[in-house]
Amino acid sequence: MQGSSQVTDVTISELVQSYKTGRYSALEVRDQTITGTLKEGLPGETVVTPPIPAFSLMATPITPKQEKAVLPINDNLKDMGIDIENPGETKISVKDTTSLHFWADLAPTIV
């Protein structure tokens, strides 16, 4: 069982501003999207702890809240103010899946 997804779509400028103010614990760049995982216990945020059920094995794990934005085609992250060489406190990971798509599209033509 996985926790319910808590992803909110935001504009790229909102995501960059949140990054600059330190709201994210991590950023993940995947293809043409960037997802920021919000830090827990941000100022002004009310944290509600769900009651523990009698059968905790059946409990759904709590997933962190995330914000997702679409990357502009002609801009790079550094131009937008996100420096992956020097990320500060935010962990930044880049996952390129374009080669996977290439091989998946090419495989049926070889047979």
Residue, then its C-alpha position, 0 to 999 in steps of 0.5 A: m500500500q502506498g500513501s495518497s499522492q499530495v502533489t500540487d501543480v504550481t507555476i515555474s516562478e512559484l517553484v523557484q521562489s519557494y526554492k529560494t526561500g528554503r521551502y523544499s527539502a529536495l528537488e527532482v528534475r525528471d524530463q520536462t518537470i521539476t518537483g519540490t518536496l516541501k519541508e515538514g513543519l513550515p511556518g504557518e502550516t498546521v501539522v495534523t497527526p492522524p490517530i493510530p489505528a488498531f491494526s497499524l500494519m494496514a495503515t497508509p504511510i503519510t507521504p510528504k507534500q510536493e509541488k510540481a512545475v513544467l520546465p520551460i523549453n529554452d531556459n536552463l535551471k541556472d538561468m532560473g536561479i536553481d544552481i545544481e552545482n551548489p544547491g545549498e540545503t536542498k538536495i537536487s536530483v536529476k533523472d533523465t529518462t529520455s534514453l529509456h524512451f528511445w530504446a523502448d521506441l526502437a525495440p519493436t522496429i528491430v524485431 
